[in-house]
Amino acid sequence: MSTQFIEYPKCSTCRKARVWLQEQGAEFTARHIVEQAPGEAELRAWWQASGLPLKKFFNTCGTKYRELNLAARLKEMSEEEMLALLATDGMLVKRPLLVTDSGQVIPGFKAETWSAALGK
């Protein structure tokens, strides 16, 4: 398994993260989050591997998030309902998302966190 970089290429943070990965000499496989949207099982595996609350996997800055009024709705949803909703649209998923070859999963880009995860 190689490191996966899940991105939305038009996202400025994703572009910044891609450049950072390249500057670090990291080997990775890029994946377009809309064209190859993760399914419910994959999202569940990522969430469990991350050790983070499921809400951290939502793109809270996105238009879809606001349109669906998820800031209020997520409080009432079960984890199963949240996973099912995330699986309906890649634009709802926090990005970029780094899935390392050792199985670490990190939503969002922070150079220090990614550096530690990649051993850079």
N, C-alpha and C positions, 0 to 999 in steps of 0.2 A: 504494500500500500504506500502511495506517495502522498505528500502533503497536498491538500486541496485548498484552493483559494476560491471561495464562492463570492461572486461579485455581480454588481449591476454596472456595466461599463460606463454609463453616463453619470454615475455617482462620483462626485469629486473626492470623497473620502476613499472610495474604492480605487480610484486612479492613484491617489497618494500612497495607499497601501501597496499597490502593485509596484510602483516605482521603488518603494522601500524594500520590498522583497527582492527585486532585481539588484538593487545596490548591495544587499547583503549576500548576494550570490546564492540565494535559496532556490532549491529546485521545487517546483510546484506545478500542479495541474489546475488551470483556470476553468471555472464553470460559471456560465451565465445563469443567474438565479431565476430569471423569468423563462428562458428557453428550456432550461433543465431544472424545473422547480422541484424541490425536495418533497417527497411524499410523507405521509403521517409516520410511517415506521422509521424512516431516516431521521425525521425531526425528533422523534422520541429518543432515538439512540444518541443523537447529538446533545439533546437536552440532558439526558442522564449522564453522559460522559463529562459534560461541562460542570456539573455540580451547582449550577446557577438556578435561580427561580425561573420558571418558564416565561414569565413576563419579560425577561431580559432578551428573549428571542423575537420580540415584536419591534418593528421599525416605527418607533413612536414619532418620528419626524415626517413620516410619509403621508401623502394625501389620502390614501386608502384608510389609514389609521384614523384620521380625523373624520373622513366621510362616514365611517361606520361607528363613530363615537365610542371607540374602544377604550378610551381613558376611563369612561364610566362603566362600560359593559364588562370589561375583564374582571372587575371586582366580583361580579356575580357568576362568572363562568367557571365550570370545572376544568381541570387540566385536560381531560379528554376533549371537551368542547374547544378549548384553546388550540390544542394540537390539530384538530379537524379544521378549524378556521385557518390556521397558519398554512396548512397543506392546500388550501384553495387558491392561493395566490402568492407567488414568490415575492411580490412587492411588499407583502406584510412582514416578511422576515428581515430581521436586523442584518445589515451587511456593512462591510465585508465580513465574511465568516471564514475563520481559519480552522481547518481540521488537519492536525499534524499526523505524521506517519506513526507516532506513538499513541495516537488516540485522543489527544487533547483537543477540545473544541472551544474556540474563543470567538464570541460574537462581538463585532465592532473592532475598530483599529486603535490600538495603543502600542506604539513602538516598543516600549519597555516590556510589556506583557508578551508581545509576539517574539521579541528577542529572547526572552527567557524560555519560551515554549520551543523555540527552534534551536536553542543552544548557541546563539550568536553573541 
